[in-house]
Amino acid sequence: MKMKRNFLAFLLLSGILWVSSCQQMFEVTPRNQLARKFILNDITTTQGILNSCYARLRDLNYYGRSLILLPELLADNCTLANPAARSGRGLNEAQNLPGAHMVHWQVCYFNINSCNLILDNVDNIPNTTAAIPLQKNAIKAQAHFLRALAYFDLIRTYAYNPNYVQNGFDLGVPIVLKGVDDYTAIPKPARAKIVDVYKQIEKDLQDAINFAILTGTPDAAFGGAANARFVGTRTAAHALLARVYLYWSGALPSNTALLEAARDNAIIAINNAGLLGANMTNAAGHVSAWTVRPIAGPHQESLFEVNINSLAEANAAGINSDGSLQGWYNRHLLPSGATVGWGDVIASPDLVNFLTANLTDVRHNDALLAPTQAGARVGEPATTRETRKYSVPVPPTAARPFGLINIPIIRLAEMHLILAEARALLGDGVNASTSLNTVRTNRGLAASTSSGPALLQEIYDERRREFAFEGHRWFDFTRRGLGVRKPDGSIIPFSDFRILPPIPLVDIQSNKNLVQNPGY
């Protein structure tokens, strides 16, 4: 019997082979090895591999659906439509059955390997023109950003927050920093310590910022003027660093240096948002910022966003279908009488009550938290509400077909709320209130006058209102070491093994250095 290959590394290499078959970028010589002189010998080819990393963010198991939707369904913001009105999607996740969880392990390691290959080889590209050194720095900045994003999404999902390790289980995820292009050199990495993964993420993002500075290119033109909010700019790297430091701190006032770093990077991202054309939506414009965007149009507040340029791209990623993010969140009745989308995942009654408690808040408006469309759901109560954050007009149009809408990953509002939380935890209540109220007053709420613990709770409540349906809810519990609340008010204790998903079994079986998460 042949020795099993390490499946994690096999997936890394498979990702590169997939790029080859789709874009004809590589020549494979021999079959078990990708000759680097053919892979990364010019800027165009290297940029193509980088573009494939951005495209992979659209994967249904990544930001194309699951990493946005499942953190809501696994917690208390969402529930399922009545059985007569749904397809059965999401049933296991709604019940938090063992193993029903986020599953972006493989796609993240695909991206990590692509970034590694780029960083291993980009400096070997000949400087045949004066522009190439600057282009190399731009590519390196984005590769570091995307690798950091992948590792962050892995560590916050597959491992405990470093401040709340359970039973001494302090294993993170494997850190792989060299590209795999040869089956005979496949590594079998063990899991690094959680804190070491955070340190690698920090280093990657700092490198991303430094290489972006070396290009001399302003953020507005980084990656091309029309694409600045869809690539890893300096502003996006600072914004992601703010989020990383906040998670890393565990929301503990004793972690002063991490909270100060979260605060400082959030301030930089806020101050530079205008360079990307991003600004806060006000109460009058918040709904339309979600519902009136054209194809490939960024959200007004986006600092980093998954871009979907065309129907062909949506079809290639499988996101223009009933299985797409919109297909899970919305069900539309077409003029023909047919329906599109299942709309299985709806707002929980708990979330509806929470949002409608403040009738001046535009986020409870029917345009965003909408009654289900008459005739589209059989047997569903008229009180059912679904999100319109990722929807298109009813019925869809040629200009905005079903499922075809960009997906914001980091928004300006998050920076204000990170700033508010960090300041509150650092004891700066006055400025924390100012940051919180920037969001509240731009959504139709009165300014908060709270202080102390009540202020911090208002910040957490504001995060729930602002980011409902955007993939933050599960992590807003787990990053603070809290049990996860469900729509009926029950709690999944943080000590429950279901807080972590299982590492894919095939990786565990083929790599004896990997340790499975507890309970699996």
VEXZA-29449 format. One record per residue (C-alpha): residue number from 1; z, x, y. Coordinates in nm, 3 decimals, always signed. Layout:
# residues N
<NUM; <Z; X; Y>>,
...
This chain:
# residues 520
<1; <+0.000; +0.000; +0.000>>,
<2; <-0.097; +0.139; +0.339>>,
<3; <+0.178; +0.223; +0.581>>,
<4; <+0.224; -0.046; +0.845>>,
<5; <+0.126; +0.044; +1.196>>,
<6; <+0.377; -0.017; +1.471>>,
<7; <+0.261; -0.355; +1.590>>,
<8; <+0.385; -0.316; +1.946>>,
<9; <+0.172; -0.007; +1.990>>,
<10; <-0.112; -0.171; +1.801>>,
<11; <-0.103; -0.451; +2.055>>,
<12; <-0.114; -0.196; +2.335>>,
<13; <-0.427; -0.045; +2.192>>,
<14; <-0.574; -0.384; +2.112>>,
<15; <-0.541; -0.475; +2.478>>,
<16; <-0.758; -0.181; +2.571>>,
<17; <-1.011; -0.269; +2.303>>,
<18; <-1.018; -0.623; +2.440>>,
<19; <-1.108; -0.490; +2.783>>,
<20; <-1.383; -0.286; +2.617>>,
<21; <-1.537; -0.581; +2.439>>,
<22; <-1.519; -0.807; +2.745>>,
<23; <-1.633; -0.566; +3.012>>,
<24; <-1.822; -0.301; +2.811>>,
<25; <-1.623; -0.033; +2.986>>,
<26; <-1.549; +0.189; +2.692>>,
<27; <-1.735; +0.373; +2.422>>,
<28; <-1.518; +0.417; +2.114>>,
<29; <-1.551; +0.757; +1.946>>,
<30; <-1.440; +0.764; +1.673>>,
<31; <-1.330; +0.414; +1.566>>,
<32; <-0.960; +0.492; +1.576>>,
<33; <-0.965; +0.664; +1.911>>,
<34; <-1.076; +0.589; +2.264>>,
<35; <-1.226; +0.902; +2.413>>,
<36; <-1.076; +0.940; +2.758>>,
<37; <-1.379; +1.115; +2.901>>,
<38; <-1.565; +0.785; +2.855>>,
<39; <-1.281; +0.556; +2.956>>,
<40; <-1.155; +0.677; +3.291>>,
<41; <-1.413; +0.910; +3.429>>,
<42; <-1.487; +0.730; +3.755>>,
<43; <-1.330; +0.502; +4.013>>,
<44; <-1.537; +0.197; +3.920>>,
<45; <-1.430; +0.201; +3.556>>,
<46; <-1.067; +0.266; +3.644>>,
<47; <-1.068; -0.014; +3.899>>,
<48; <-1.213; -0.239; +3.631>>,
<49; <-0.919; -0.167; +3.401>>,
<50; <-0.680; -0.236; +3.688>>,
<51; <-0.857; -0.566; +3.752>>,
<52; <-0.805; -0.659; +3.388>>,
<53; <-0.429; -0.622; +3.445>>,
<54; <-0.441; -0.874; +3.727>>,
<55; <-0.654; -1.104; +3.511>>,
<56; <-0.397; -1.081; +3.231>>,
<57; <-0.134; -1.232; +3.462>>,
<58; <-0.321; -1.560; +3.410>>,
<59; <-0.240; -1.560; +3.038>>,
<60; <-0.088; -1.892; +2.925>>,
<61; <+0.211; -1.704; +2.783>>,
<62; <+0.263; -1.530; +3.116>>,
<63; <+0.224; -1.658; +3.472>>,
<64; <-0.068; -1.881; +3.376>>,
<65; <+0.185; -2.129; +3.236>>,
<66; <+0.489; -2.035; +3.032>>,
<67; <+0.680; -1.800; +3.264>>,
<68; <+0.650; -2.065; +3.536>>,
<69; <+0.717; -2.377; +3.331>>,
<70; <+0.959; -2.283; +3.053>>,
<71; <+1.243; -2.153; +3.276>>,
<72; <+1.249; -2.506; +3.420>>,
<73; <+1.228; -2.691; +3.087>>,
<74; <+1.483; -2.465; +2.915>>,
<75; <+1.733; -2.550; +3.191>>,
<76; <+1.809; -2.866; +3.391>>,
<77; <+1.518; -2.916; +3.630>>,
<78; <+1.277; -3.068; +3.381>>,
<79; <+1.272; -3.298; +3.083>>,
<80; <+1.000; -3.454; +2.868>>,
<81; <+0.812; -3.777; +2.923>>,
<82; <+0.869; -4.062; +2.681>>,
<83; <+0.727; -3.998; +2.332>>,
<84; <+0.458; -4.266; +2.377>>,
<85; <+0.330; -4.089; +2.687>>,
<86; <+0.315; -3.728; +2.574>>,
<87; <+0.149; -3.490; +2.333>>,
<88; <+0.464; -3.339; +2.180>>,
<89; <+0.433; -3.018; +2.379>>,
<90; <+0.762; -2.860; +2.483>>,
<91; <+0.985; -3.054; +2.242>>,
<92; <+1.149; -2.746; +2.092>>,
<93; <+1.199; -2.583; +2.432>>,
<94; <+1.353; -2.899; +2.580>>,
<95; <+1.604; -2.896; +2.295>>,
<96; <+1.660; -2.519; +2.319>>,
<97; <+1.600; -2.473; +1.949>>,
<98; <+1.646; -2.116; +1.819>>,
<99; <+1.336; -1.912; +1.895>>,
<100; <+1.194; -2.170; +2.140>>,
<101; <+1.176; -1.955; +2.450>>,
<102; <+0.951; -1.749; +2.679>>,
<103; <+0.708; -1.536; +2.476>>,
<104; <+0.543; -1.285; +2.711>>,
<105; <+0.640; -0.972; +2.514>>,
<106; <+0.288; -0.897; +2.395>>,
<107; <+0.095; -0.963; +2.715>>,
<108; <+0.344; -0.752; +2.914>>,
<109; <+0.295; -0.456; +2.682>>,
<110; <-0.082; -0.502; +2.706>>,
<111; <-0.049; -0.456; +3.081>>,
<112; <+0.194; -0.168; +3.050>>,
<113; <-0.047; +0.025; +2.830>>,
<114; <-0.339; -0.036; +3.065>>,
<115; <-0.129; +0.088; +3.356>>,
<116; <-0.018; +0.390; +3.155>>,
<117; <-0.376; +0.487; +3.073>>,
<118; <-0.470; +0.456; +3.438>>,
<119; <-0.178; +0.671; +3.552>>,
<120; <-0.241; +0.928; +3.278>>,
<121; <-0.601; +0.983; +3.379>>,
<122; <-0.676; +0.875; +3.735>>,
<123; <-0.605; +1.217; +3.887>>,
<124; <-0.871; +1.369; +3.660>>,
<125; <-1.148; +1.173; +3.831>>,
<126; <-1.363; +1.416; +4.034>>,
<127; <-1.333; +1.388; +4.412>>,
<128; <-1.705; +1.350; +4.468>>,
<129; <-1.658; +1.175; +4.802>>,
<130; <-1.396; +1.190; +5.075>>,
<131; <-1.287; +0.835; +4.998>>,
<132; <-1.196; +0.895; +4.632>>,
<133; <-0.851; +1.055; +4.688>>,
<134; <-0.749; +0.751; +4.893>>,
<135; <-0.890; +0.517; +4.626>>,
<136; <-0.691; +0.702; +4.361>>,
<137; <-0.371; +0.649; +4.558>>,
<138; <-0.447; +0.277; +4.594>>,
<139; <-0.505; +0.247; +4.220>>,
<140; <-0.186; +0.438; +4.141>>,
<141; <+0.015; +0.218; +4.379>>,
<142; <-0.107; -0.098; +4.207>>,
<143; <-0.063; +0.039; +3.855>>,
<144; <+0.300; +0.126; +3.932>>,
<145; <+0.353; -0.220; +4.082>>,
<146; <+0.206; -0.402; +3.782>>,
<147; <+0.398; -0.186; +3.533>>,
<148; <+0.720; -0.259; +3.723>>,
<149; <+0.645; -0.632; +3.720>>,
<150; <+0.585; -0.627; +3.343>>,
<151; <+0.906; -0.436; +3.270>>,
<152; <+1.106; -0.662; +3.501>>,
<153; <+0.973; -0.975; +3.331>>,
<154; <+1.061; -0.823; +2.994>>,
<155; <+1.412; -0.706; +3.082>>,
<156; <+1.521; -1.027; +3.255>>,
<157; <+1.405; -1.229; +2.956>>,
<158; <+1.468; -1.021; +2.641>>,
<159; <+1.796; -0.853; +2.742>>,
<160; <+2.124; -0.946; +2.907>>,
<161; <+2.190; -0.885; +3.271>>,
<162; <+2.354; -0.539; +3.279>>,
<163; <+2.669; -0.684; +3.437>>,
<164; <+2.720; -0.945; +3.166>>,
<165; <+2.648; -0.770; +2.837>>,
<166; <+2.779; -0.968; +2.541>>,
<167; <+2.967; -0.800; +2.257>>,
<168; <+2.854; -0.455; +2.371>>,
<169; <+2.483; -0.534; +2.311>>,
<170; <+2.338; -0.326; +2.594>>,
<171; <+1.985; -0.275; +2.460>>,
<172; <+1.694; -0.343; +2.691>>,
<173; <+1.330; -0.306; +2.594>>,
<174; <+1.126; -0.001; +2.486>>,
<175; <+1.013; +0.215; +2.777>>,
<176; <+0.660; +0.342; +2.709>>,
<177; <+0.515; +0.560; +2.986>>,
<178; <+0.220; +0.721; +2.809>>,
<179; <-0.099; +0.536; +2.729>>,
<180; <-0.189; +0.466; +2.366>>,
<181; <-0.555; +0.542; +2.296>>,
<182; <-0.536; +0.682; +1.944>>,
<183; <-0.416; +0.510; +1.627>>,
<184; <-0.300; +0.843; +1.486>>,
<185; <-0.060; +0.889; +1.778>>,
<186; <+0.102; +0.545; +1.785>>,
<187; <+0.470; +0.574; +1.884>>,
<188; <+0.758; +0.377; +1.739>>,
<189; <+0.983; +0.337; +2.043>>,
<190; <+1.343; +0.225; +2.026>>,
<191; <+1.494; -0.004; +2.286>>,
<192; <+1.619; +0.173; +2.598>>,
<193; <+1.950; +0.084; +2.759>>,
<194; <+1.931; -0.209; +3.000>>,
<195; <+2.027; -0.002; +3.305>>,
<196; <+1.766; +0.261; +3.219>>,
<197; <+1.496; -0.005; +3.224>>,
<198; <+1.612; -0.119; +3.569>>,
<199; <+1.601; +0.242; +3.688>>,
<200; <+1.242; +0.273; +3.563>>,
<201; <+1.145; -0.047; +3.743>>,
<202; <+1.305; +0.085; +4.062>>,
<203; <+1.117; +0.415; +4.032>>,
<204; <+0.784; +0.242; +3.970>>,
<205; <+0.822; +0.022; +4.276>>,
<206; <+0.926; +0.312; +4.496>>,
<207; <+0.623; +0.505; +4.368>>,
<208; <+0.405; +0.201; +4.439>>,
<209; <+0.526; +0.198; +4.800>>,
<210; <+0.479; +0.573; +4.844>>,
<211; <+0.127; +0.578; +4.700>>,
<212; <+0.031; +0.276; +4.910>>,
<213; <+0.148; +0.459; +5.221>>,
<214; <-0.064; +0.762; +5.125>>,
<215; <-0.379; +0.549; +5.131>>,
<216; <-0.338; +0.490; +5.502>>,
<217; <-0.460; +0.137; +5.441>>,
<218; <-0.274; -0.149; +5.611>>,
<219; <-0.150; -0.426; +5.384>>,
<220; <-0.398; -0.673; +5.528>>,
<221; <-0.688; -0.467; +5.392>>,
<222; <-0.524; -0.342; +5.071>>,
<223; <-0.746; -0.435; +4.779>>,
<224; <-0.997; -0.581; +5.024>>,
<225; <-0.917; -0.800; +5.321>>,
<226; <-0.971; -1.123; +5.128>>,
<227; <-0.751; -1.016; +4.838>>,
<228; <-0.442; -0.864; +4.999>>,
<229; <-0.203; -1.132; +4.872>>,
<230; <-0.341; -1.103; +4.518>>,
<231; <-0.265; -0.732; +4.470>>,
<232; <+0.037; -0.503; +4.474>>,
<233; <+0.068; -0.420; +4.843>>,
<234; <+0.358; -0.238; +5.004>>,
<235; <+0.498; -0.573; +5.119>>,
<236; <+0.474; -0.715; +4.767>>,
<237; <+0.648; -0.407; +4.626>>,
<238; <+0.934; -0.439; +4.876>>,
<239; <+0.960; -0.810; +4.793>>,
<240; <+0.973; -0.744; +4.420>>,
<241; <+1.231; -0.469; +4.478>>,
<242; <+1.446; -0.719; +4.668>>,
<243; <+1.435; -0.952; +4.368>>,
<244; <+1.500; -0.671; +4.121>>,
<245; <+1.804; -0.543; +4.313>>,
<246; <+1.946; -0.895; +4.340>>,
<247; <+1.917; -0.945; +3.964>>,
<248; <+2.052; -0.597; +3.895>>,
<249; <+2.359; -0.668; +4.109>>,
<250; <+2.456; -0.965; +3.894>>,
<251; <+2.552; -1.138; +4.223>>,
<252; <+2.875; -0.938; +4.215>>,
<253; <+3.023; -0.843; +4.556>>,
<254; <+3.143; -0.516; +4.401>>,
<255; <+2.783; -0.398; +4.354>>,
<256; <+2.756; -0.315; +4.721>>,
<257; <+2.474; -0.059; +4.704>>,
<258; <+2.248; -0.290; +4.502>>,
<259; <+2.315; -0.585; +4.733>>,
<260; <+2.244; -0.370; +5.037>>,
<261; <+1.917; -0.259; +4.876>>,
<262; <+1.826; -0.622; +4.806>>,
<263; <+1.905; -0.709; +5.168>>,
<264; <+1.711; -0.418; +5.315>>,
<265; <+1.399; -0.472; +5.106>>,
<266; <+1.401; -0.844; +5.180>>,
<267; <+1.415; -0.766; +5.552>>,
<268; <+1.117; -0.531; +5.521>>,
<269; <+0.919; -0.794; +5.329>>,
<270; <+1.001; -1.061; +5.587>>,
<271; <+0.908; -0.835; +5.877>>,
<272; <+0.578; -0.735; +5.713>>,
<273; <+0.478; -1.078; +5.582>>,
<274; <+0.260; -1.139; +5.884>>,
<275; <+0.051; -0.835; +5.793>>,
<276; <-0.062; -1.035; +5.489>>,
<277; <-0.114; -1.352; +5.689>>,
<278; <+0.193; -1.511; +5.531>>,
<279; <+0.439; -1.721; +5.730>>,
<280; <+0.700; -1.988; +5.667>>,
<281; <+0.576; -2.342; +5.634>>,
<282; <+0.752; -2.595; +5.851>>,
<283; <+0.857; -2.944; +5.746>>,
<284; <+0.527; -3.093; +5.854>>,
<285; <+0.315; -2.835; +5.671>>,
<286; <+0.515; -2.763; +5.357>>,
<287; <+0.359; -3.033; +5.141>>,
<288; <+0.001; -2.954; +5.242>>,
<289; <+0.062; -2.583; +5.176>>,
<290; <+0.087; -2.682; +4.810>>,
<291; <-0.154; -2.974; +4.786>>,
<292; <-0.450; -2.892; +5.012>>,
<293; <-0.529; -2.536; +4.907>>,
<294; <-0.892; -2.473; +4.811>>,
<295; <-1.006; -2.272; +4.510>>,
<296; <-0.877; -1.914; +4.543>>,
<297; <-0.683; -2.007; +4.856>>,
<298; <-0.336; -1.851; +4.879>>,
<299; <-0.022; -2.048; +4.951>>,
<300; <+0.074; -2.002; +5.316>>,
<301; <+0.398; -1.826; +5.217>>,
<302; <+0.266; -1.612; +4.932>>,
<303; <+0.344; -1.241; +4.931>>,
<304; <+0.202; -1.203; +4.580>>,
<305; <+0.001; -1.462; +4.396>>,
<306; <-0.201; -1.496; +4.078>>,
<307; <-0.557; -1.555; +4.192>>,
<308; <-0.809; -1.773; +4.010>>,
<309; <-1.145; -1.727; +4.174>>,
<310; <-1.363; -1.958; +3.971>>,
<311; <-1.387; -2.222; +3.703>>,
<312; <-1.525; -1.954; +3.470>>,
<313; <-1.209; -1.747; +3.515>>,
<314; <-0.994; -2.050; +3.450>>,
<315; <-1.186; -2.135; +3.134>>,
<316; <-1.166; -1.774; +3.012>>,
<317; <-0.788; -1.775; +3.049>>,
<318; <-0.753; -2.122; +2.895>>,
<319; <-0.583; -2.249; +3.209>>,
<320; <-0.839; -2.517; +3.293>>,
<321; <-0.734; -2.752; +3.015>>,
<322; <-0.470; -2.992; +2.889>>,
<323; <-0.274; -2.685; +2.779>>,
<324; <-0.270; -2.537; +3.129>>,
<325; <+0.024; -2.531; +3.368>>,
<326; <-0.113; -2.838; +3.543>>,
<327; <-0.192; -2.998; +3.207>>,
<328; <+0.177; -2.973; +3.113>>,
<329; <+0.301; -3.091; +3.453>>,
<330; <+0.045; -3.363; +3.544>>,
<331; <-0.148; -3.650; +3.389>>,
<332; <-0.440; -3.791; +3.588>>,
<333; <-0.631; -4.113; +3.546>>,
<334; <-1.002; -4.061; +3.604>>,
<335; <-1.238; -4.328; +3.748>>,
<336; <-1.391; -4.363; +3.402>>,
<337; <-1.056; -4.478; +3.264>>,
<338; <-1.008; -4.155; +3.073>>,
<339; <-0.711; -3.928; +3.138>>,
<340; <-0.685; -3.555; +3.188>>,
<341; <-0.368; -3.357; +3.127>>,
<342; <-0.066; -3.471; +2.932>>,
<343; <+0.202; -3.434; +3.196>>,
<344; <+0.460; -3.382; +2.924>>,
<345; <+0.706; -3.198; +3.153>>,
<346; <+0.849; -3.415; +3.427>>,
<347; <+1.136; -3.387; +3.673>>,
<348; <+1.470; -3.458; +3.511>>,
<349; <+1.666; -3.754; +3.652>>,
<350; <+1.929; -3.498; +3.749>>,
<351; <+1.677; -3.307; +3.965>>,
<352; <+1.537; -3.628; +4.114>>,
<353; <+1.886; -3.738; +4.217>>,
<354; <+1.961; -3.393; +4.355>>,
<355; <+1.646; -3.385; +4.570>>,
<356; <+1.657; -3.745; +4.691>>,
<357; <+2.017; -3.706; +4.809>>,
<358; <+1.867; -3.569; +5.134>>,
<359; <+1.598; -3.811; +5.247>>,
<360; <+1.491; -3.595; +5.541>>,
<361; <+1.402; -3.312; +5.298>>,
<362; <+1.023; -3.299; +5.258>>,
<363; <+1.062; -3.157; +4.909>>,
<364; <+1.158; -3.501; +4.778>>,
<365; <+0.847; -3.648; +4.941>>,
<366; <+0.620; -3.844; +4.706>>,
<367; <+0.343; -3.591; +4.772>>,
<368; <+0.541; -3.316; +4.597>>,
<369; <+0.781; -3.509; +4.374>>,
<370; <+0.539; -3.787; +4.298>>,
<371; <+0.563; -4.114; +4.108>>,
<372; <+0.341; -4.096; +3.803>>,
<373; <-0.002; -4.242; +3.853>>,
<374; <-0.035; -4.608; +3.756>>,
<375; <-0.217; -4.643; +3.426>>,
<376; <-0.201; -4.274; +3.343>>,
<377; <+0.109; -4.297; +3.126>>,
<378; <+0.160; -4.557; +2.858>>,
<379; <+0.519; -4.667; +2.824>>,
<380; <+0.654; -4.444; +3.100>>,
<381; <+0.895; -4.598; +3.356>>,
<382; <+0.773; -4.630; +3.713>>,
<383; <+1.065; -4.413; +3.821>>,
<384; <+0.917; -4.108; +3.644>>,
<385; <+0.846; -3.821; +3.884>>,
<386; <+0.619; -3.520; +3.834>>,
<387; <+0.555; -3.217; +4.051>>,
<388; <+0.239; -3.182; +4.257>>,
<389; <+0.296; -2.812; +4.330>>,
<390; <+0.009; -2.708; +4.102>>,
<391; <-0.200; -3.022; +4.115>>,
<392; <-0.541; -3.111; +4.250>>,
<393; <-0.651; -3.441; +4.409>>,
<394; <-0.657; -3.753; +4.195>>,
<395; <-0.919; -3.768; +4.061>>,
<396; <-1.015; -3.397; +4.053>>,
<397; <-1.318; -3.298; +4.255>>,
<398; <-1.593; -3.042; +4.210>>,
<399; <-1.427; -2.833; +4.480>>,
<400; <-1.088; -2.852; +4.308>>,
<401; <-1.126; -2.921; +3.937>>,
<402; <-0.830; -2.987; +3.712>>,
<403; <-0.610; -2.683; +3.651>>,
<404; <-0.783; -2.458; +3.899>>,
<405; <-0.522; -2.350; +4.151>>,
<406; <-0.359; -2.019; +4.235>>,
<407; <-0.001; -1.958; +4.123>>,
<408; <+0.243; -1.808; +4.377>>,
<409; <+0.473; -1.546; +4.223>>,
<410; <+0.668; -1.425; +4.528>>,
<411; <+0.698; -1.642; +4.838>>,
<412; <+0.841; -1.571; +5.181>>,
<413; <+1.108; -1.841; +5.137>>,
<414; <+1.250; -1.641; +4.847>>,
<415; <+1.298; -1.339; +5.071>>,
<416; <+1.502; -1.547; +5.316>>,
<417; <+1.719; -1.683; +5.034>>,
<418; <+1.762; -1.338; +4.876>>,
<419; <+1.866; -1.215; +5.220>>,
<420; <+2.108; -1.508; +5.254>>,
<421; <+2.263; -1.447; +4.912>>,
<422; <+2.296; -1.070; +4.956>>,
<423; <+2.450; -1.110; +5.301>>,
<424; <+2.695; -1.373; +5.178>>,
<425; <+2.803; -1.155; +4.886>>,
<426; <+2.845; -0.861; +5.125>>,
<427; <+3.075; -1.070; +5.345>>,
<428; <+2.825; -1.121; +5.628>>,
<429; <+2.857; -1.499; +5.644>>,
<430; <+2.716; -1.543; +5.996>>,
<431; <+2.385; -1.376; +5.918>>,
<432; <+2.378; -1.531; +5.570>>,
<433; <+2.387; -1.874; +5.736>>,
<434; <+2.101; -1.775; +5.966>>,
<435; <+1.886; -1.675; +5.667>>,
<436; <+1.975; -1.990; +5.473>>,
<437; <+1.902; -2.213; +5.770>>,
<438; <+1.558; -2.058; +5.816>>,
<439; <+1.464; -2.234; +5.493>>,
<440; <+1.671; -2.551; +5.541>>,
<441; <+1.543; -2.635; +5.888>>,
<442; <+1.184; -2.567; +5.784>>,
<443; <+1.221; -2.828; +5.510>>,
<444; <+1.372; -3.104; +5.722>>,
<445; <+1.741; -3.042; +5.653>>,
<446; <+2.014; -2.993; +5.910>>,
<447; <+2.147; -2.643; +5.955>>,
<448; <+2.439; -2.551; +5.734>>,
<449; <+2.775; -2.485; +5.895>>,
<450; <+2.951; -2.381; +5.573>>,
<451; <+3.132; -2.054; +5.517>>,
<452; <+3.292; -1.862; +5.232>>,
<453; <+3.238; -1.994; +4.877>>,
<454; <+3.088; -2.318; +5.008>>,
<455; <+2.815; -2.121; +5.188>>,
<456; <+2.728; -1.930; +4.871>>,
<457; <+2.706; -2.256; +4.677>>,
<458; <+2.474; -2.399; +4.942>>,
<459; <+2.249; -2.095; +4.898>>,
<460; <+2.232; -2.156; +4.524>>,
<461; <+2.165; -2.527; +4.583>>,
<462; <+1.889; -2.435; +4.826>>,
<463; <+1.728; -2.212; +4.563>>,
<464; <+1.718; -2.508; +4.327>>,
<465; <+1.556; -2.734; +4.587>>,
<466; <+1.306; -2.473; +4.704>>,
<467; <+1.193; -2.327; +4.372>>,
<468; <+1.199; -2.630; +4.143>>,
<469; <+0.904; -2.606; +3.899>>,
<470; <+0.834; -2.241; +3.995>>,
<471; <+1.008; -2.059; +3.710>>,
<472; <+1.337; -1.950; +3.870>>,
<473; <+1.593; -2.194; +3.732>>,
<474; <+1.677; -2.036; +3.393>>,
<475; <+1.709; -1.693; +3.552>>,
<476; <+1.928; -1.823; +3.836>>,
<477; <+2.184; -1.897; +3.567>>,
<478; <+2.141; -1.593; +3.344>>,
<479; <+2.125; -1.330; +3.621>>,
<480; <+2.474; -1.442; +3.724>>,
<481; <+2.613; -1.447; +3.371>>,
<482; <+2.640; -1.825; +3.372>>,
<483; <+2.582; -2.070; +3.093>>,
<484; <+2.257; -2.264; +3.134>>,
<485; <+2.293; -2.624; +3.248>>,
<486; <+2.085; -2.901; +3.085>>,
<487; <+1.975; -3.235; +3.239>>,
<488; <+2.258; -3.428; +3.071>>,
<489; <+2.517; -3.196; +3.224>>,
<490; <+2.586; -3.006; +2.902>>,
<491; <+2.601; -2.627; +2.909>>,
<492; <+2.451; -2.365; +2.681>>,
<493; <+2.722; -2.098; +2.702>>,
<494; <+2.614; -1.755; +2.813>>,
<495; <+2.764; -1.626; +2.489>>,
<496; <+2.521; -1.842; +2.286>>,
<497; <+2.258; -1.632; +2.110>>,
<498; <+1.984; -1.867; +2.240>>,
<499; <+2.023; -1.715; +2.586>>,
<500; <+1.792; -1.439; +2.458>>,
<501; <+1.463; -1.496; +2.275>>,
<502; <+1.379; -1.308; +1.956>>,
<503; <+1.164; -0.997; +1.971>>,
<504; <+0.844; -1.082; +1.780>>,
<505; <+0.916; -1.047; +1.409>>,
<506; <+0.604; -0.844; +1.337>>,
<507; <+0.730; -0.574; +1.576>>,
<508; <+1.069; -0.567; +1.410>>,
<509; <+0.911; -0.538; +1.064>>,
<510; <+0.669; -0.262; +1.157>>,
<511; <+0.899; -0.053; +1.379>>,
<512; <+1.232; +0.026; +1.217>>,
<513; <+1.355; +0.173; +1.546>>,
<514; <+1.359; -0.170; +1.707>>,
<515; <+1.679; -0.371; +1.691>>,
<516; <+1.644; -0.750; +1.694>>,
<517; <+1.837; -0.960; +1.944>>,
<518; <+2.165; -1.105; +1.812>>,
<519; <+2.144; -1.427; +1.613>>,
<520; <+1.791; -1.376; +1.482>>,
